[in-house]
Amino acid sequence: MNYYAANMETLRRRNPGLATAIDKLEPGAAFIPEQARNGECTVKINGQYLHSSHNPSREAGTWVDKIAAHETGGSRRRVVLGFGLGYHLQALLARGFKGTVIEGDPQLVRFAMENNDLTAVIDSFELLVGLAPEWLHRAHGDILAGTVFSHPASLRAEPAYLGGLHAYAGALKAARAGGLKILLVNPISGGSLPIARYCASALKNLGHLVTTFAAEAFSKGMDLADGLRFGHCRTTFRSELATAISRGVELMAKETRPDLVLALAQAPLIPETLARLAGMGIATAFWFVEDYRVLTYWRLLAPAYGHIFGIQKDNFRKELAAIGVENYHYLPTAAAPEIHLPIPLSREEQEMYGSSLSFVGASYYNRLNLFRGLTDYQFKIWGSGWPLAPPLDRLIQLDGARIDTETCVRIFNAATVNLNLHSSQTHEGVVPDGDFVNPRTFEIASCGAFQLTDRRTLLGELFAEGEIELFSDLAELREKIDSYLARPDERMRVARLGRERVLAEHTYIGRMEELLAVILAEEKEMAEKHRFRLAEQERRREGLDRQEGLRELLDRLPPDASPTLEDIYGTVREGEGKLSRAEKIFLALKNVEMKLD
């Protein structure tokens, strides 16, 4: 029977792109079909049957019966890991389950299409085949966050791909449950400092217990080095101060005993401290939110961290692998929608910050060069490092002062067209093969503002066509400026779509969920400790109602707090009506402490 033709006809209707990709594969190239005892097709992968050698359909039905018994209701749309030959999908469909199927091997999908009638499955399930795990981590607004059905034999057949997604899905739920103790190490200064603060806020919103090492308090100490005459003296001064600060992080970790130490780019941690943290059983992670080609100190630090995250992909991965670092994960920056948002502006603010064309950022060679071709526009340039010399001097605002976040948001909202040109010290304008996407891209979009951004190789997987407007050179930039200045409705449409994408997929809460899920999936001991702690918390919550008034008392504390006795004493409402039993107990304890003092 020619299953393939009917299956492909259905697939072309549902997913033309996937159908084309499957059709290009060589038929029957990777797998040898076997006939099960009931006459159905089965296959061995790595010496193990993907489906029963006796009765694949009955085996699939038994598996579905088991998982259906643990269903808690709600939506019937689910995620299935593993396409196999489709028997388990047919059994799910027979029980009314629909949803998304994730499969890593396109050749296996082709083989299944050739050997089983899957028209009903293809018509009812969304198929995601051969997609990068990192894309699945943040696609579809958290596709792996719901109920995940993992086909056991498929996990054995594809342990790296499907097994990795299975582990990530479980870790994502743990990350969203809160309760991890995290020591966040801020950079001393620079553009990654506000990102560190966004991360701290996001982690707290997720319910994790965050202690921040505010290394920025030492920035003026680092500036003292500039007063030294000799280069080696300046270098030694900074190095010794960084060592002392790093030691401070270690001491704070000894006091707080975190599950994880998370450092942002330019955080003052040295390899010796990281080794001692590892010796204490504390996981460490580094989010390098910089261009690895420009700032290269990662070569010294990366081997000392347990987990490395960065804003560039394969090229950086290869560079890290060359120095023995394999635990790298691509994690782009994002926006903080509670900060980067559309805001109303007064007439004075609109006059101050508004312009036809606007740019916020530091001076770089490519920006200096390209912006000379835009001086005939009503153009305002905001940021530091700009030379106050013709022809750009009259465009520089506030004498080139550094712009804080609050002002940035006002500028983004006030500008008709926000220009976003990624930095380069070597190119004349747009970097032809530029890869990382800067935070400004997400922040402008999150503000619901319109932007023109230079083309980047990674932008296409972060924004869809029509959600952001791109340019490749000065001529195209000028053409698009003129076009969009004349089309306010189209500007608003693009800005609206861009904001929707950011809110769905590119927030710091989402990034922190992903970062923690990656770490928890790999750190088995840390994940087990976290599970035990959550279970203990649940048991304690269940016991609250056994003490009259205790739950109400604790509910007065700030959410996600780790209260001290002093905090609890402060919630007891002395002289405000009848005390509960729990309040009486804590007041008695307070009186005992006072007498002991």
GIDAWO-V66929 format. One record per backbone hydrogen bond with DSSP energy under -1.0 kcal/mol. NH is the residue of the N-H (numbers start at 1). CO is the residue of the C=O. If there is no record, write none. Layout:
nh = {NH:NH}
co = {CO:CO}
//
This chain:
nh = {3:7:8:9:10:11:12:13:14:15:19:20:21:22:23:24:25:29:34:36:37:38:39:42:45:48:50:59:60:61:62:63:64:65:66:67:68:69:71:78:79:80:81:82:86:90:91:92:93:94:96:97:98:100:101:102:103:109:110:111:112:113:114:118:122:123:125:126:128:130:136:137:139:142:143:145:149:151:155:156:157:158:162:163:165:166:167:168:169:170:171:172:173:174:175:176:179:182:183:184:185:186:188:193:196:197:198:199:200:201:202:203:204:205:206:207:208:209:211:213:215:217:218:219:222:223:224:225:226:227:228:234:235:236:237:238:239:240:241:242:243:244:245:246:247:248:249:250:251:252:253:254:255:256:257:259:260:261:262:263:264:265:267:269:274:275:276:277:278:279:280:281:282:283:285:286:287:288:289:294:295:299:300:301:302:304:305:307:308:309:310:317:318:319:320:321:322:323:324:325:328:329:331:335:339:340:341:350:351:352:353:354:357:358:359:361:363:366:368:369:370:371:373:374:377:379:380:381:382:389:395:397:400:401:408:409:410:411:412:413:414:415:416:417:418:419:420:434:441:443:444:445:446:447:448:449:452:453:454:455:457:459:462:463:467:471:477:478:479:480:481:482:483:484:485:486:491:492:493:494:495:496:497:498:499:500:501:502:503:504:505:506:508:511:512:513:514:515:516:517:518:519:520:521:523:524:527:528:529:530:531:532:533:534:535:536:537:538:539:540:541:542:543:544:546:547:550:553:554:555:556:557:561:568:569:570:571:572:574:576:582:584:585:586:587:588:589:590:591:592:593:594:595:596:597}
co = {1:3:4:5:6:7:8:9:10:11:15:16:17:18:19:20:22:26:42:40:53:54:36:34:48:45:43:55:56:57:58:59:60:61:62:63:64:65:68:98:147:100:149:102:83:86:87:88:89:90:93:92:76:78:126:80:128:105:106:107:108:109:110:116:118:119:121:99:101:103:132:133:135:139:139:142:79:81:151:152:153:154:158:158:161:162:163:164:165:166:167:168:169:170:171:172:207:209:260:211:262:213:266:190:192:193:194:195:196:197:198:199:200:201:202:204:203:180:182:184:213:214:215:216:218:219:220:222:223:224:225:230:231:232:233:234:235:236:237:238:239:240:241:242:243:244:245:246:247:248:249:250:251:252:253:181:181:283:183:285:185:287:264:267:270:271:272:273:274:275:276:278:277:259:261:307:263:309:287:291:291:296:297:297:298:301:302:284:327:286:329:313:314:315:316:317:318:320:321:320:326:308:310:506:336:336:339:346:347:348:349:350:378:417:380:382:384:424:364:365:366:367:370:371:374:377:357:395:359:387:392:381:397:398:404:405:406:407:408:409:410:411:355:356:450:358:452:431:438:439:440:441:442:443:445:444:418:469:420:471:434:456:459:459:464:453:473:474:475:476:477:478:479:480:481:482:487:488:489:490:491:492:493:494:495:496:497:498:499:500:501:502:335:507:508:509:510:511:512:513:514:515:516:517:519:522:523:524:525:526:527:528:529:530:531:532:533:534:535:536:537:538:539:541:543:544:547:549:550:551:553:554:558:564:565:566:568:569:572:573:548:580:581:582:583:584:585:586:587:588:589:590:591:592:593}
//
